[in-house]
Amino acid sequence: MADGKFADVRKWRGSGRFGDRNRAPDTESWIPKTALGKRVKSGEITHIDQILDKRMRIMESQIADVLMPNLTTDLLLIGQSKGKFGGGQRRVFKQTQKKTQEGNKPKFATYAVVGNEDGYIGLGYGKSKETVPAREKAIRNAKLNIIKIRRGSGSWEDISPEPSTIPFTVEGRCGSVRIKLIPAPRGTGLSVEKECQKILRIAGIKDIWSRTSGQTNTKINLITACFNALKQLMEVRVQGRYEKQFGIIEGSAKQEPEAKT
């Protein structure tokens, strides 16, 4: 029984890459329950920007599957396996347990990140008594929290029309953790913590500098702070004359958004 319970945990140790991320979602049998889902199913809404620009709330994960079928999914390393003197290997599930008279009741938590590597990113948290339901909850919640970000060439060292970094400095916080994302010139790479690298890479950012403070060993707070920093990219109002100067784009750079309704 114990081997069966922790078999999936051993399976997901390592890079955290979701193995069947390219599997096509089953949207044909989807029966929408919300008004927004019905509009997506009928074809009235054909682009994710039509939802995000109006700040509509996504309450069905199938909406993201229909509008963004090329989503990439990844699991973040927020847990740690048991080891001598705290030297256990990092893993995607964080295990906690409650002691009762009947025995120990374990629970597993995980963070999932989804995106199209071109300006759209979503982060989700899932927790359950088993590993597979926790993973599915995290992926589903990530699809419900998809946001659009701005990219550009905000570094004074590299004035280029290619949107490989962010247009200006942003800062996010969660608990005691503070993370500042700073524009970097082309070729710098992602100079940030490894789990934050996964988030920025799936968001479509190639070059970044960062500065962190606080209890950064708390991975959940660090990941949340990084996602909150990305949210700030869309909260700042940018004048039109700066959009062309810094090559600022919103969302995807590969295709123009559909007409908004």
Summary of the structure (lengths in Angstrom):
residues: 261
radius of gyration: 19.6
end to end distance: 53.8
largest distance: 66.6
contacts: 820
relative contact order: 0.14
helix: 30%
strand: 26%
